Amino acid sequence: MGLREDLIELRRELHRHPEIGLDLPHTQRLVLEALEGLPLEVSTGTALSSVTAVLRGGRPGPVVLLRGDMDALPVTELADVPFASTVTGAMHACGHDLHTAGLVGAARLLAARRAELAGDVVFMFQPGEEGHNGAGLMIEEGVLSAAGRPADAAYGLHVVATDFPRGVFACRPGTLMSASAGLFVRVVGEGGHGSAPHDARDPIPAACEMVTALQTMVGRRFSPFEPVVVTVGAFHAGTLRNIIPDEAVFEATVRTFSAAAADVIARESVQLCERIAAAHGLRAEVRFEQEYPATVNNEAEYAFVEDTVRDVFGAERFQRMEHPDPGSEDFSRVLERVPGAYLFLGAAAGDDHTVMPNNHSPRARFDDSVLLDGAVLLAELAARRLARADRPQP
């Protein structure tokens, strides 16, 4: 089989056997098997089942890092595909199976060009992107210096089932994706009988008021040109309609696009909930947890990515994004430390991407015909970045 067929076969095997979180033994084994025979220095993680592989170029030079995340989501698959997940409650609904196979493809392409590379390439196969801080753990275990010196540039890509036509690469300079945080609120009251609320301290109306007030705060505290998203995704209280419970709890995801907005929402969302509780004669236990920082593309590296896509695939295959994406990504931790860029690749399984189920949907489907293009781009970014550093400066 050719490389394209190999990558599709690997992707579909990964899709059939998705694993969640930081411990991905089957996925790790498949990656190690796929890298066998290549001139790579391979190591595995201790706190997570990561794979780090270093390709030494034929001449000395800088270090380029390429990343692919490997973990699945806790979703039961409803997509009608012949290679559907065999694991109930787990699915590659975000396309990380394509990322993993694509990075294997990049490793094979670059290994074949090893002699001409002026520097080294680090391949970062990462578990735990979906809320488990896998990138942070791999950084703690030394992935950014796996070649024996710090990485000079870093690149990664993410497939999307909607948003862009199949085969189109999309990116923007500066902030590409939002920072994420979690707001966790427990409103403590005093339970009682539903017929006599005056004899109890009902936490439910206060918690409901907090949910509404948080939305009002976003519209009144932040400029319309400073996007902030607060979404309450979980709300739990009570057991029966005529029982006032002792407590009500809710959780929200918070997305921001600047450090200043993140600081304000972290402080004022907590104060808002505490003060509403106090106004009702209740107590609120509020926790605000920063999760991932914003994913910020280096402007020079963005320009390099755009030029590379246009040169390799044609101008029609590149789209400059007008606005950042409100999703979050832990590759942001890499880009905080290493100049680089992250981009998207349209992988819609239908001709009209606008009507396809979105990433994270149990019905999400990705067209693996884009696999080779993703692998080629990652390989070209690494090879050209090393070649650029190798040129004599005027």
C-alpha positions as CSV (number, residue, x, y, z in Angstrom):
1,M,0.0,0.0,0.0
2,G,1.0,3.6,-0.5
3,L,1.3,6.2,2.2
4,R,-2.2,7.5,1.7
5,E,-3.7,4.1,2.2
6,D,-1.5,3.3,5.2
7,L,-2.6,6.5,6.9
8,I,-6.3,5.8,6.2
9,E,-6.0,2.3,7.6
10,L,-4.2,3.6,10.7
11,R,-6.8,6.3,11.2
12,R,-9.7,3.9,10.9
13,E,-8.1,1.5,13.4
14,L,-7.7,4.3,15.9
15,H,-11.3,5.3,15.3
16,R,-12.5,1.8,16.1
17,H,-10.7,1.7,19.4
18,P,-10.9,5.2,21.0
19,E,-9.4,5.9,24.4
20,I,-10.1,8.8,26.7
21,G,-7.8,10.9,28.8
22,L,-4.1,10.5,29.7
23,D,-3.9,6.7,29.6
24,L,-4.1,5.5,26.0
25,P,-2.3,2.1,25.9
26,H,-3.8,0.8,22.7
27,T,-3.3,4.1,20.9
28,Q,0.3,4.3,22.0
29,R,1.0,0.8,20.8
30,L,-0.4,1.6,17.4
31,V,1.7,4.7,17.1
32,L,4.9,2.9,18.2
33,E,4.2,0.2,15.6
34,A,3.6,2.7,12.9
35,L,6.9,4.4,13.6
36,E,8.9,1.2,13.6
37,G,11.8,1.1,11.2
38,L,12.1,4.9,11.0
39,P,15.4,6.5,12.1
40,L,13.8,8.1,15.2
41,E,14.8,8.4,18.8
42,V,11.6,7.3,20.5
43,S,10.6,7.7,24.2
44,T,7.3,7.4,26.1
45,G,5.8,9.3,28.9
46,T,5.6,8.4,32.6
47,A,2.6,10.4,33.8
48,L,0.7,9.8,30.5
49,S,1.0,7.4,27.6
50,S,2.6,9.9,25.3
51,V,5.1,9.2,22.5
52,T,7.9,11.6,21.6
53,A,10.1,10.9,18.6
54,V,13.1,12.9,17.5
55,L,14.4,12.8,13.9
56,R,18.0,14.0,13.6
57,G,18.7,15.9,10.3
58,G,21.7,15.3,8.2
59,R,23.2,18.7,9.2
60,P,23.1,20.6,12.5
61,G,20.5,23.3,12.9
62,P,17.4,24.4,14.9
63,V,14.6,22.3,16.2
64,V,11.1,22.2,14.9
65,L,8.3,20.5,16.9
66,L,5.2,19.0,15.3
67,R,2.2,18.0,17.4
68,G,-0.7,15.6,17.1
69,D,-3.2,14.9,19.9
70,M,-4.5,11.3,20.3
71,D,-7.3,11.2,22.8
72,A,-11.0,10.6,22.2
73,L,-14.2,12.1,23.8
74,P,-16.7,10.5,26.2
75,V,-19.4,10.3,23.5
76,T,-21.3,7.3,22.2
77,E,-20.9,7.3,18.4
78,L,-24.1,7.6,16.3
79,A,-22.3,8.2,12.9
80,D,-23.0,5.6,10.3
81,V,-19.5,4.6,9.2
82,P,-18.1,1.1,8.6
83,F,-15.3,1.8,11.1
84,A,-17.4,3.1,13.9
85,S,-16.2,3.0,17.5
86,T,-16.4,-0.4,19.2
87,V,-16.2,1.2,22.6
88,T,-19.5,2.3,24.2
89,G,-19.2,5.8,25.6
90,A,-16.0,6.7,23.6
91,M,-15.6,8.2,20.2
92,H,-13.1,10.2,18.1
93,A,-15.7,12.9,17.7
94,C,-13.1,15.7,17.5
95,G,-10.9,14.1,14.8
96,H,-7.8,13.4,16.9
97,D,-7.5,10.0,15.1
98,L,-6.8,12.1,11.9
99,H,-4.2,14.2,13.8
100,T,-2.4,11.1,15.1
101,A,-2.3,9.4,11.7
102,G,-1.3,12.6,10.0
103,L,1.6,13.1,12.3
104,V,2.8,9.5,11.6
105,G,2.6,10.5,7.9
106,A,4.7,13.6,8.5
107,A,7.3,11.5,10.3
108,R,7.5,9.1,7.4
109,L,7.8,11.9,4.8
110,L,10.5,13.7,6.8
111,A,12.4,10.5,7.6
112,A,12.7,9.9,3.8
113,R,14.3,13.4,3.5
114,R,16.5,13.1,6.6
115,A,19.8,13.7,4.8
116,E,18.7,17.1,3.5
117,L,17.4,18.4,6.9
118,A,19.5,21.1,8.6
119,G,18.3,20.5,12.1
120,D,16.0,18.2,14.1
121,V,12.3,17.5,14.2
122,V,10.4,16.5,17.3
123,F,7.1,14.6,16.9
124,M,4.8,15.2,19.9
125,F,2.1,12.5,20.1
126,Q,0.0,13.8,23.0
127,P,-2.8,12.2,25.1
128,G,-5.2,14.2,27.2
129,E,-6.0,17.3,25.1
130,E,-9.7,17.1,25.9
131,G,-9.6,18.8,29.3
132,H,-6.7,16.7,30.9
133,N,-3.8,19.1,30.3
134,G,-1.8,16.6,28.3
135,A,0.3,19.3,26.7
136,G,1.2,20.7,30.1
137,L,2.3,17.3,31.3
138,M,4.4,16.6,28.3
139,I,6.1,19.9,28.7
140,E,6.8,19.0,32.3
141,E,8.3,15.8,31.1
142,G,10.6,17.7,28.7
143,V,9.0,17.4,25.2
144,L,10.1,21.0,24.3
145,S,13.8,20.0,24.8
146,A,13.5,16.4,23.6
147,A,16.2,17.1,20.9
148,G,18.7,18.1,23.6
149,R,18.0,21.9,23.1
150,P,14.8,24.0,23.1
151,A,12.5,23.9,20.2
152,D,12.8,26.9,17.9
153,A,9.4,26.6,16.2
154,A,6.2,24.6,16.7
155,Y,3.3,23.7,14.4
156,G,0.0,21.8,14.7
157,L,-3.3,21.5,12.9
158,H,-6.8,20.5,13.8
159,V,-9.5,19.1,11.5
160,V,-13.0,20.5,11.5
161,A,-16.2,18.8,10.3
162,T,-17.8,22.2,9.6
163,D,-16.7,25.8,9.3
164,F,-14.5,25.3,6.2
165,P,-14.8,23.4,2.9
166,R,-13.1,20.0,2.7
167,G,-9.4,20.5,2.0
168,V,-9.2,24.2,2.9
169,F,-6.6,25.3,5.5
170,A,-7.6,28.2,7.7
171,C,-5.6,30.3,10.1
172,R,-5.1,33.8,11.4
173,P,-2.3,35.8,13.1
174,G,-2.5,36.5,16.8
175,T,-5.3,35.0,18.9
176,L,-6.6,31.9,17.1
177,M,-8.6,30.3,19.9
178,S,-10.0,31.4,23.3
179,A,-8.7,30.8,26.8
180,S,-11.0,28.6,28.8
181,A,-11.9,28.5,32.5
182,G,-14.4,26.8,34.7
183,L,-16.8,28.5,37.2
184,F,-18.1,26.2,40.0
185,V,-20.8,27.4,42.3
186,R,-22.4,25.8,45.4
187,V,-25.3,27.8,46.9
188,V,-25.9,26.7,50.5
189,G,-29.3,27.3,52.1
190,E,-31.5,25.4,54.5
191,G,-34.0,22.9,53.2
192,G,-37.7,22.7,54.1
193,H,-41.2,22.0,52.9
194,G,-42.2,23.4,49.5
195,S,-45.5,24.7,51.0
196,A,-43.6,26.9,53.6
197,P,-40.7,28.6,51.9
198,H,-40.6,31.3,54.6
199,D,-39.5,28.6,57.0
200,A,-36.5,27.6,54.8
201,R,-33.6,29.3,53.0
202,D,-34.2,28.3,49.4
203,P,-31.0,28.2,47.3
204,I,-32.7,27.6,44.0
205,P,-34.0,31.2,43.3
206,A,-30.6,32.6,44.3
207,A,-28.8,30.2,42.0
208,C,-31.2,31.0,39.1
209,E,-30.6,34.7,39.7
210,M,-26.8,34.1,39.5
211,V,-27.2,32.4,36.2
212,T,-29.1,35.3,34.7
213,A,-26.9,37.9,36.3
214,L,-23.7,36.3,34.8
215,Q,-25.2,36.8,31.3
216,T,-26.1,40.4,32.1
217,M,-22.6,41.1,33.5
218,V,-21.0,39.9,30.2
219,G,-23.2,42.4,28.3
220,R,-22.7,45.3,30.7
221,R,-19.2,44.8,32.0
222,F,-17.3,44.1,28.8
223,S,-17.0,46.1,25.6
224,P,-18.9,44.6,22.6
225,F,-15.4,44.5,21.0
226,E,-14.1,42.3,23.8
227,P,-15.7,38.8,23.4
228,V,-16.5,36.9,26.5
229,V,-18.6,33.8,26.7
230,V,-20.2,32.4,29.9
231,T,-22.3,29.2,29.4
232,V,-23.9,27.4,32.3
233,G,-23.8,23.7,31.2
234,A,-24.8,22.0,34.4
235,F,-27.4,22.9,37.1
236,H,-28.4,20.5,39.9
237,A,-30.8,21.0,42.8
238,G,-33.4,19.1,44.7
239,T,-35.1,15.7,44.5
240,L,-38.8,16.4,44.5
241,R,-41.1,19.3,43.6
242,N,-42.4,19.9,47.1
243,I,-39.0,19.7,48.9
244,I,-36.8,22.8,49.2
245,P,-33.2,21.4,49.1
246,D,-30.3,22.5,51.2
247,E,-28.1,23.4,48.2
248,A,-28.0,24.1,44.5
249,V,-24.9,23.7,42.4
250,F,-24.1,24.8,38.9
251,E,-21.0,24.9,36.6
252,A,-20.1,27.2,33.7
253,T,-17.5,27.3,31.0
254,V,-15.9,30.7,30.5
255,R,-14.1,31.7,27.3
256,T,-12.1,34.9,26.8
257,F,-9.7,36.2,24.2
258,S,-7.4,38.5,26.2
259,A,-5.6,38.3,29.5
260,A,-7.3,41.5,30.7
261,A,-10.8,40.0,30.1
262,A,-9.8,36.8,31.8
263,D,-8.6,38.7,34.9
264,V,-11.9,40.7,35.1
265,I,-14.2,37.8,34.7
266,A,-12.3,35.6,37.2
267,R,-12.6,38.3,39.9
268,E,-16.1,39.7,39.2
269,S,-17.9,36.4,38.5
270,V,-16.9,35.2,42.0
271,Q,-17.9,38.4,43.6
272,L,-21.3,38.5,41.8
273,C,-22.3,35.0,43.0
274,E,-21.1,35.6,46.6
275,R,-23.0,38.9,46.8
276,I,-26.2,37.6,45.4
277,A,-26.1,34.7,47.9
278,A,-25.6,37.2,50.7
279,A,-28.5,39.3,49.5
280,H,-30.7,36.2,49.9
281,G,-29.3,35.4,53.3
282,L,-27.4,32.4,51.9
283,R,-23.8,31.4,51.4
284,A,-22.1,30.7,48.1
285,E,-18.9,28.6,47.7
286,V,-17.5,29.8,44.4
287,R,-14.4,28.4,42.6
288,F,-12.9,29.9,39.4
289,E,-10.4,27.7,37.7
290,Q,-8.2,28.8,34.8
291,E,-7.8,25.9,32.4
292,Y,-6.1,26.7,29.0
293,P,-4.7,30.0,27.9
294,A,-5.6,31.5,24.6
295,T,-4.0,29.9,21.6
296,V,-1.9,32.8,20.1
297,N,-0.1,32.4,16.7
298,N,3.2,34.2,16.3
299,E,2.7,36.7,13.5
300,A,5.9,35.8,11.6
301,E,5.1,32.1,11.9
302,Y,1.6,32.7,10.7
303,A,2.9,34.4,7.6
304,F,5.2,31.5,7.0
305,V,2.3,29.0,7.3
306,E,0.2,31.0,4.9
307,D,3.0,31.2,2.3
308,T,3.7,27.5,2.6
309,V,0.1,26.5,2.1
310,R,-0.3,28.7,-0.9
311,D,2.9,27.5,-2.4
312,V,2.3,23.8,-1.9
313,F,-1.5,23.6,-2.4
314,G,-2.5,26.8,-4.2
315,A,-4.0,30.0,-3.0
316,E,-7.6,28.6,-3.2
317,R,-6.7,26.2,-0.5
318,F,-6.0,28.8,2.1
319,Q,-8.5,31.0,4.0
320,R,-7.5,33.8,6.5
321,M,-9.9,33.8,9.4
322,E,-11.5,37.1,10.3
323,H,-12.3,36.1,13.9
324,P,-10.8,33.8,16.5
325,D,-12.5,30.5,17.2
326,P,-14.3,30.3,20.7
327,G,-13.0,26.8,21.3
328,S,-9.9,26.2,23.4
329,E,-6.8,24.1,22.8
330,D,-3.9,23.0,25.1
331,F,-1.4,23.5,22.2
332,S,-1.6,27.0,23.6
333,R,0.8,25.9,26.3
334,V,3.4,25.1,23.6
335,L,2.8,28.4,21.8
336,E,3.3,30.3,25.1
337,R,6.9,29.0,25.1
338,V,7.8,28.4,21.4
339,P,7.1,30.7,18.4
340,G,4.8,28.8,16.1
341,A,1.3,28.5,14.6
342,Y,-1.8,26.4,14.8
343,L,-4.3,26.0,11.9
344,F,-7.4,24.3,10.9
345,L,-8.1,21.9,8.0
346,G,-11.6,21.4,6.6
347,A,-12.5,17.7,6.7
348,A,-16.2,17.7,6.1
349,A,-17.5,14.3,5.1
350,G,-20.1,15.9,2.8
351,D,-20.0,18.3,-0.1
352,D,-21.8,21.0,1.9
353,H,-19.8,21.6,5.1
354,T,-22.3,24.0,6.5
355,V,-24.9,21.3,7.2
356,M,-22.5,18.7,8.6
357,P,-22.6,17.8,12.3
358,N,-20.0,19.7,14.3
359,N,-16.9,18.5,16.1
360,H,-17.9,16.8,19.4
361,S,-21.2,15.7,18.0
362,P,-22.0,11.9,18.2
363,R,-22.8,12.1,14.5
364,A,-19.5,13.9,13.5
365,R,-17.9,12.5,10.5
366,F,-14.5,13.4,8.9
367,D,-13.3,12.6,5.4
368,D,-10.0,10.8,5.7
369,S,-9.1,11.9,2.2
370,V,-7.5,15.0,3.7
371,L,-5.0,12.9,5.8
372,L,-2.2,13.0,3.3
373,D,-2.6,16.7,2.7
374,G,-2.3,17.3,6.5
375,A,0.8,15.1,6.7
376,V,2.4,16.8,3.7
377,L,1.8,20.3,5.2
378,L,3.3,19.4,8.5
379,A,6.3,17.9,6.8
380,E,6.8,20.9,4.6
381,L,6.5,23.3,7.5
382,A,9.3,21.5,9.3
383,A,11.5,21.0,6.3
384,R,11.1,24.6,5.0
385,R,11.5,26.1,8.5
386,L,14.8,24.2,8.9
387,A,15.9,25.2,5.4
388,R,15.1,28.9,6.1
389,A,17.3,28.9,9.2
390,D,20.1,27.2,7.2
391,R,20.2,30.0,4.5
392,P,23.0,32.5,4.9
393,Q,21.7,35.9,6.1
394,P,22.4,39.0,4.0
